[in-house]
């Protein structure tokens, strides 16, 4: 799924979310709660078939509870918008990317998990998954997948050693990417040594990109315009298919399509190193955690919690991996042979490690960030923003995203 990519490209639609005047209580009713023995689960359209199977397994072990699995109105990338329209009519349990949890928690759309479930997630899931679903010290969703971009390449044109460094990569073959997509390109700022909303992504005044390090990142973008082996495109898959690109930067959601395109020449690896500000550093990516949250308006919070826990257990995570290429976050699932034998999973898990990626911030101000960061990056790349303007433009963005 292109959850975070879609989010970054459609922030205007996501920014207008009304907030509740106060945290809601379980006395209100959700879509399915006219019958307390029936729950509604929202997932993305392509996920409906296999989550129906998972839900049937849940019904077998939770007698008397029925689960209605249906597609999210506008996809999980728009969870906070869909739920915010009328929480009392939203699903009892719904899929949501972690960067929306902060705003949803503050608005009262979701409640913290129980101490038991919180302890389970902290103990049995990878650290980044726990951090991804936590907000202000409390956990608000059951994580089930991790998503970070990697480099996919044609191994008949590039070797494993070629793709370890950007300079070598772009001397041997063409790499296609999109400098208008902040989700894909902003992490170069992390590589340059800057922070977005502080160390944990929850500090309103903690961004440091309006600095010399930030200027260095914009300078790197501008340098890529001059690199003949770097292709700007909004459809890297098509360029790979045409043979015009030997490598692309993409996420696990497109792995199946890329495998079809490259066939026996398919290969994947973690991002290469790049040279920013005169230093050789790891090119980083955004790390996203996918999870399931419970509607605070549900009439059956206990059953909803049981459902959310069940659909994120080891078996369910491995089904999601098998059917849709999702990369698990439960330690027991990650250690299974299915995951260890998957080179895409291996690359994503490597990218998810500290120093290779940064967890997607959960601040409500991320909507403003997406709106302002994309034109800043593309402006530096295509030369519309001049080097002398870099610091002022970075200051402008920093000021915008610090507003409450």
MOLINRA-V413552 format. One record per residue. N is the residue number from 1. RES is the residue in one small letter. SS is DSSP state (~ for helix, > for strand, _ for the rest). D_LAST is the distance of its C-alpha to the last C-alpha in whole Angstrom. Layout:
n:N res:RES ss:SS d_last:D_LAST
n:N res:RES ss:SS d_last:D_LAST
//
This chain:
n:1 res:x ss:_ d_last:30
n:2 res:x ss:_ d_last:28
n:3 res:x ss:~ d_last:25
n:4 res:x ss:~ d_last:22
n:5 res:x ss:~ d_last:24
n:6 res:x ss:~ d_last:24
n:7 res:x ss:~ d_last:20
n:8 res:x ss:~ d_last:20
n:9 res:x ss:~ d_last:22
n:10 res:x ss:_ d_last:21
n:11 res:x ss:~ d_last:17
n:12 res:x ss:~ d_last:17
n:13 res:x ss:~ d_last:19
n:14 res:x ss:~ d_last:16
n:15 res:x ss:~ d_last:13
n:16 res:x ss:_ d_last:14
n:17 res:x ss:_ d_last:14
n:18 res:x ss:_ d_last:14
n:19 res:x ss:_ d_last:13
n:20 res:x ss:_ d_last:16
n:21 res:x ss:_ d_last:16
n:22 res:x ss:_ d_last:18
n:23 res:x ss:_ d_last:19
n:24 res:x ss:_ d_last:22
n:25 res:x ss:_ d_last:26
n:26 res:x ss:_ d_last:29
n:27 res:x ss:_ d_last:30
n:28 res:x ss:_ d_last:29
n:29 res:x ss:_ d_last:31
n:30 res:x ss:_ d_last:30
n:31 res:x ss:_ d_last:32
n:32 res:x ss:_ d_last:35
n:33 res:x ss:_ d_last:35
n:34 res:x ss:_ d_last:37
n:35 res:x ss:_ d_last:39
n:36 res:x ss:_ d_last:38
n:37 res:x ss:_ d_last:40
n:38 res:x ss:> d_last:39
n:39 res:x ss:> d_last:35
n:40 res:x ss:> d_last:34
n:41 res:x ss:> d_last:32
n:42 res:x ss:> d_last:30
n:43 res:x ss:> d_last:31
n:44 res:x ss:_ d_last:31
n:45 res:x ss:~ d_last:34
n:46 res:x ss:~ d_last:36
n:47 res:x ss:~ d_last:35
n:48 res:x ss:~ d_last:37
n:49 res:x ss:~ d_last:40
n:50 res:x ss:~ d_last:40
n:51 res:x ss:~ d_last:38
n:52 res:x ss:~ d_last:40
n:53 res:x ss:~ d_last:43
n:54 res:x ss:~ d_last:40
n:55 res:x ss:~ d_last:40
n:56 res:x ss:~ d_last:44
n:57 res:x ss:~ d_last:44
n:58 res:x ss:~ d_last:41
n:59 res:x ss:~ d_last:43
n:60 res:x ss:~ d_last:47
n:61 res:x ss:~ d_last:45
n:62 res:x ss:_ d_last:43
n:63 res:x ss:_ d_last:46
n:64 res:x ss:_ d_last:45
n:65 res:x ss:_ d_last:42
n:66 res:x ss:> d_last:41
n:67 res:x ss:> d_last:39
n:68 res:x ss:> d_last:38
n:69 res:x ss:> d_last:36
n:70 res:x ss:> d_last:35
n:71 res:x ss:> d_last:33
n:72 res:x ss:_ d_last:29
n:73 res:x ss:_ d_last:28
n:74 res:x ss:_ d_last:27
n:75 res:x ss:_ d_last:27
n:76 res:x ss:~ d_last:25
n:77 res:x ss:~ d_last:22
n:78 res:x ss:~ d_last:21
n:79 res:x ss:~ d_last:21
n:80 res:x ss:~ d_last:18
n:81 res:x ss:~ d_last:19
n:82 res:x ss:~ d_last:22
n:83 res:x ss:~ d_last:22
n:84 res:x ss:~ d_last:19
n:85 res:x ss:~ d_last:22
n:86 res:x ss:_ d_last:23
n:87 res:x ss:~ d_last:23
n:88 res:x ss:~ d_last:27
n:89 res:x ss:~ d_last:28
n:90 res:x ss:_ d_last:27
n:91 res:x ss:_ d_last:29
n:92 res:x ss:_ d_last:29
n:93 res:x ss:> d_last:29
n:94 res:x ss:> d_last:27
n:95 res:x ss:> d_last:26
n:96 res:x ss:> d_last:23
n:97 res:x ss:> d_last:22
n:98 res:x ss:~ d_last:20
n:99 res:x ss:~ d_last:17
n:100 res:x ss:~ d_last:16
n:101 res:x ss:~ d_last:17
n:102 res:x ss:~ d_last:13
n:103 res:x ss:~ d_last:12
n:104 res:x ss:~ d_last:15
n:105 res:x ss:~ d_last:16
n:106 res:x ss:~ d_last:12
n:107 res:x ss:~ d_last:14
n:108 res:x ss:_ d_last:17
n:109 res:x ss:_ d_last:19
n:110 res:x ss:> d_last:21
n:111 res:x ss:_ d_last:22
n:112 res:x ss:_ d_last:23
n:113 res:x ss:_ d_last:26
n:114 res:x ss:_ d_last:29
n:115 res:x ss:~ d_last:30
n:116 res:x ss:~ d_last:33
n:117 res:x ss:~ d_last:31
n:118 res:x ss:~ d_last:29
n:119 res:x ss:~ d_last:32
n:120 res:x ss:~ d_last:33
n:121 res:x ss:~ d_last:30
n:122 res:x ss:~ d_last:30
n:123 res:x ss:~ d_last:34
n:124 res:x ss:~ d_last:35
n:125 res:x ss:> d_last:32
n:126 res:x ss:_ d_last:31
n:127 res:x ss:~ d_last:29
n:128 res:x ss:~ d_last:26
n:129 res:x ss:~ d_last:27
n:130 res:x ss:~ d_last:26
n:131 res:x ss:~ d_last:23
n:132 res:x ss:~ d_last:22
n:133 res:x ss:_ d_last:22
n:134 res:x ss:> d_last:20
n:135 res:x ss:> d_last:17
n:136 res:x ss:_ d_last:16
n:137 res:x ss:_ d_last:20
n:138 res:x ss:> d_last:21
n:139 res:x ss:> d_last:23
n:140 res:x ss:_ d_last:22
n:141 res:x ss:_ d_last:24
n:142 res:x ss:> d_last:28
n:143 res:x ss:> d_last:28
n:144 res:x ss:> d_last:31
n:145 res:x ss:> d_last:30
n:146 res:x ss:> d_last:29
n:147 res:x ss:> d_last:28
n:148 res:x ss:> d_last:28
n:149 res:x ss:_ d_last:30
n:150 res:x ss:> d_last:33
n:151 res:x ss:> d_last:36
n:152 res:x ss:> d_last:39
n:153 res:x ss:> d_last:42
n:154 res:x ss:> d_last:46
n:155 res:x ss:_ d_last:48
n:156 res:x ss:_ d_last:51
n:157 res:x ss:_ d_last:49
n:158 res:x ss:_ d_last:47
n:159 res:x ss:_ d_last:48
n:160 res:x ss:_ d_last:46
n:161 res:x ss:_ d_last:46
n:162 res:x ss:~ d_last:45
n:163 res:x ss:~ d_last:42
n:164 res:x ss:~ d_last:41
n:165 res:x ss:> d_last:40
n:166 res:x ss:~ d_last:38
n:167 res:x ss:~ d_last:41
n:168 res:x ss:~ d_last:44
n:169 res:x ss:~ d_last:42
n:170 res:x ss:~ d_last:42
n:171 res:x ss:~ d_last:45
n:172 res:x ss:~ d_last:47
n:173 res:x ss:_ d_last:45
n:174 res:x ss:_ d_last:42
n:175 res:x ss:> d_last:39
n:176 res:x ss:> d_last:37
n:177 res:x ss:> d_last:33
n:178 res:x ss:_ d_last:30
n:179 res:x ss:_ d_last:28
n:180 res:x ss:_ d_last:26
n:181 res:x ss:_ d_last:25
n:182 res:x ss:~ d_last:22
n:183 res:x ss:~ d_last:22
n:184 res:x ss:~ d_last:26
n:185 res:x ss:~ d_last:25
n:186 res:x ss:_ d_last:22
n:187 res:x ss:_ d_last:24
n:188 res:x ss:~ d_last:26
n:189 res:x ss:~ d_last:23
n:190 res:x ss:~ d_last:24
n:191 res:x ss:~ d_last:27
n:192 res:x ss:~ d_last:27
n:193 res:x ss:_ d_last:25
n:194 res:x ss:_ d_last:21
n:195 res:x ss:_ d_last:19
n:196 res:x ss:_ d_last:15
n:197 res:x ss:_ d_last:13
n:198 res:x ss:_ d_last:16
n:199 res:x ss:_ d_last:19
n:200 res:x ss:_ d_last:18
n:201 res:x ss:_ d_last:15
n:202 res:x ss:_ d_last:13
n:203 res:x ss:_ d_last:12
n:204 res:x ss:_ d_last:8
n:205 res:x ss:_ d_last:11
n:206 res:x ss:_ d_last:14
n:207 res:x ss:_ d_last:14
n:208 res:x ss:_ d_last:18
n:209 res:x ss:_ d_last:19
n:210 res:x ss:_ d_last:19
n:211 res:x ss:_ d_last:22
n:212 res:x ss:~ d_last:26
n:213 res:x ss:~ d_last:25
n:214 res:x ss:~ d_last:23
n:215 res:x ss:~ d_last:26
n:216 res:x ss:~ d_last:28
n:217 res:x ss:~ d_last:26
n:218 res:x ss:~ d_last:26
n:219 res:x ss:~ d_last:30
n:220 res:x ss:~ d_last:31
n:221 res:x ss:~ d_last:30
n:222 res:x ss:~ d_last:32
n:223 res:x ss:~ d_last:35
n:224 res:x ss:~ d_last:35
n:225 res:x ss:~ d_last:35
n:226 res:x ss:~ d_last:39
n:227 res:x ss:_ d_last:40
n:228 res:x ss:_ d_last:42
n:229 res:x ss:_ d_last:42
n:230 res:x ss:> d_last:38
n:231 res:x ss:> d_last:38
n:232 res:x ss:> d_last:35
n:233 res:x ss:_ d_last:35
n:234 res:x ss:_ d_last:32
n:235 res:x ss:_ d_last:35
n:236 res:x ss:~ d_last:36
n:237 res:x ss:~ d_last:38
n:238 res:x ss:~ d_last:41
n:239 res:x ss:~ d_last:41
n:240 res:x ss:~ d_last:42
n:241 res:x ss:~ d_last:44
n:242 res:x ss:~ d_last:46
n:243 res:x ss:_ d_last:47
n:244 res:x ss:_ d_last:45
n:245 res:x ss:_ d_last:42
n:246 res:x ss:_ d_last:44
n:247 res:x ss:> d_last:40
n:248 res:x ss:> d_last:37
n:249 res:x ss:> d_last:33
n:250 res:x ss:> d_last:32
n:251 res:x ss:_ d_last:32
n:252 res:x ss:~ d_last:34
n:253 res:x ss:~ d_last:33
n:254 res:x ss:~ d_last:35
n:255 res:x ss:~ d_last:38
n:256 res:x ss:~ d_last:41
n:257 res:x ss:~ d_last:41
n:258 res:x ss:~ d_last:41
n:259 res:x ss:~ d_last:44
n:260 res:x ss:~ d_last:46
n:261 res:x ss:~ d_last:45
n:262 res:x ss:~ d_last:46
n:263 res:x ss:~ d_last:49
n:264 res:x ss:~ d_last:51
n:265 res:x ss:~ d_last:49
n:266 res:x ss:> d_last:46
n:267 res:x ss:> d_last:44
n:268 res:x ss:> d_last:40
n:269 res:x ss:> d_last:39
n:270 res:x ss:_ d_last:36
n:271 res:x ss:_ d_last:34
n:272 res:x ss:_ d_last:36
n:273 res:x ss:> d_last:36
n:274 res:x ss:> d_last:35
n:275 res:x ss:> d_last:35
n:276 res:x ss:> d_last:32
n:277 res:x ss:_ d_last:32
n:278 res:x ss:_ d_last:36
n:279 res:x ss:> d_last:35
n:280 res:x ss:> d_last:36
n:281 res:x ss:> d_last:33
n:282 res:x ss:> d_last:33
n:283 res:x ss:_ d_last:31
n:284 res:x ss:_ d_last:28
n:285 res:x ss:> d_last:26
n:286 res:x ss:> d_last:23
n:287 res:x ss:> d_last:24
n:288 res:x ss:> d_last:23
n:289 res:x ss:> d_last:25
n:290 res:x ss:> d_last:26
n:291 res:x ss:> d_last:26
n:292 res:x ss:> d_last:27
n:293 res:x ss:> d_last:25
n:294 res:x ss:> d_last:26
n:295 res:x ss:> d_last:25
n:296 res:x ss:_ d_last:24
n:297 res:x ss:_ d_last:26
n:298 res:x ss:_ d_last:29
n:299 res:x ss:_ d_last:32
n:300 res:x ss:_ d_last:34
n:301 res:x ss:~ d_last:31
n:302 res:x ss:~ d_last:34
n:303 res:x ss:~ d_last:36
n:304 res:x ss:~ d_last:32
n:305 res:x ss:~ d_last:32
n:306 res:x ss:~ d_last:35
n:307 res:x ss:~ d_last:35
n:308 res:x ss:~ d_last:32
n:309 res:x ss:~ d_last:33
n:310 res:x ss:~ d_last:37
n:311 res:x ss:_ d_last:35
n:312 res:x ss:_ d_last:34
n:313 res:x ss:_ d_last:37
n:314 res:x ss:~ d_last:39
n:315 res:x ss:~ d_last:41
n:316 res:x ss:~ d_last:38
n:317 res:x ss:~ d_last:37
n:318 res:x ss:~ d_last:40
n:319 res:x ss:~ d_last:40
n:320 res:x ss:~ d_last:37
n:321 res:x ss:~ d_last:38
n:322 res:x ss:~ d_last:42
n:323 res:x ss:~ d_last:41
n:324 res:x ss:~ d_last:37
n:325 res:x ss:_ d_last:37
n:326 res:x ss:_ d_last:34
n:327 res:x ss:> d_last:34
n:328 res:x ss:_ d_last:34
n:329 res:x ss:_ d_last:32
n:330 res:x ss:> d_last:35
n:331 res:x ss:~ d_last:37
n:332 res:x ss:~ d_last:40
n:333 res:x ss:~ d_last:39
n:334 res:x ss:~ d_last:38
n:335 res:x ss:_ d_last:42
n:336 res:x ss:_ d_last:44
n:337 res:x ss:~ d_last:46
n:338 res:x ss:~ d_last:45
n:339 res:x ss:~ d_last:42
n:340 res:x ss:~ d_last:44
n:341 res:x ss:_ d_last:46
n:342 res:x ss:_ d_last:43
n:343 res:x ss:~ d_last:42
n:344 res:x ss:~ d_last:39
n:345 res:x ss:~ d_last:38
n:346 res:x ss:~ d_last:39
n:347 res:x ss:~ d_last:37
n:348 res:x ss:~ d_last:34
n:349 res:x ss:~ d_last:34
n:350 res:x ss:~ d_last:35
n:351 res:x ss:~ d_last:32
n:352 res:x ss:_ d_last:30
n:353 res:x ss:_ d_last:31
n:354 res:x ss:> d_last:29
n:355 res:x ss:_ d_last:29
n:356 res:x ss:_ d_last:30
n:357 res:x ss:> d_last:26
n:358 res:x ss:> d_last:23
n:359 res:x ss:> d_last:21
n:360 res:x ss:_ d_last:19
n:361 res:x ss:_ d_last:15
n:362 res:x ss:_ d_last:14
n:363 res:x ss:_ d_last:10
n:364 res:x ss:_ d_last:9
n:365 res:x ss:_ d_last:7
n:366 res:x ss:~ d_last:11
n:367 res:x ss:~ d_last:12
n:368 res:x ss:~ d_last:11
n:369 res:x ss:~ d_last:13
n:370 res:x ss:~ d_last:16
n:371 res:x ss:~ d_last:16
n:372 res:x ss:~ d_last:16
n:373 res:x ss:~ d_last:18
n:374 res:x ss:~ d_last:21
n:375 res:x ss:~ d_last:22
n:376 res:x ss:~ d_last:22
n:377 res:x ss:~ d_last:24
n:378 res:x ss:~ d_last:26
n:379 res:x ss:~ d_last:26
n:380 res:x ss:~ d_last:27
n:381 res:x ss:~ d_last:30
n:382 res:x ss:~ d_last:32
n:383 res:x ss:_ d_last:32
n:384 res:x ss:_ d_last:30
n:385 res:x ss:_ d_last:27
n:386 res:x ss:_ d_last:30
n:387 res:x ss:~ d_last:30
n:388 res:x ss:~ d_last:29
n:389 res:x ss:~ d_last:26
n:390 res:x ss:~ d_last:25
n:391 res:x ss:~ d_last:23
n:392 res:x ss:~ d_last:21
n:393 res:x ss:~ d_last:20
n:394 res:x ss:~ d_last:19
n:395 res:x ss:~ d_last:17
n:396 res:x ss:~ d_last:15
n:397 res:x ss:~ d_last:14
n:398 res:x ss:~ d_last:13
n:399 res:x ss:~ d_last:11
n:400 res:x ss:~ d_last:9
n:401 res:x ss:~ d_last:8
n:402 res:x ss:_ d_last:6
n:403 res:x ss:_ d_last:4
n:404 res:x ss:_ d_last:0
//
